[in-house]
Amino acid sequence: MNIDIRKYIKDNFKDSSIEEIENSIKDSVKDNDEVTLPGLGVFFEILWNNTSDDEKKNILNILKNNMN
């Protein structure tokens, strides 16, 4: 069985409110559940593909500065 994780995540959240998306992200991070990592990756991919170069540099700086 082949699952398109990107399509699944996008379809699953397409009618969600901002609050629902936020709560899902917070719960995934709080629970430290590795099962949710692919979904968070899809969210990150959407974010990355829809940000300016300056915003990408900011994201990269945040990531770099928090790799402890």
C-alpha positions, -999 to 999 in steps of 0.1 A, spaced: 0 0 0 14 34 -11 4 64 10 11 99 -3 19 115 31 19 151 17 -16 146 2 -29 129 33 -17 157 56 -30 184 33 -63 167 29 -66 161 66 -60 197 75 -76 216 45 -108 225 64 -91 230 98 -91 263 116 -58 281 125 -65 271 161 -69 234 152 -36 234 132 -19 252 161 -32 227 186 -21 198 164 14 212 162 16 219 199 3 184 208 28 168 184 57 187 198 46 183 235 40 145 231 74 140 215 58 114 194 79 103 164 48 91 146 39 128 141 73 138 126 62 131 90 32 154 94 54 181 110 77 177 81 49 184 56 40 215 76 77 226 75 78 219 37 47 241 32 63 268 54 96 266 36 81 267 1 61 298 9 85 321 27 108 347 14 146 344 14 149 366 44 123 345 63 143 313 53 175 329 67 156 336 100 143 300 101 178 287 95 193 309 122 167 297 147 174 261 138 212 266 140 210 285 173 189 257 189 209 226 179 221 217 214 
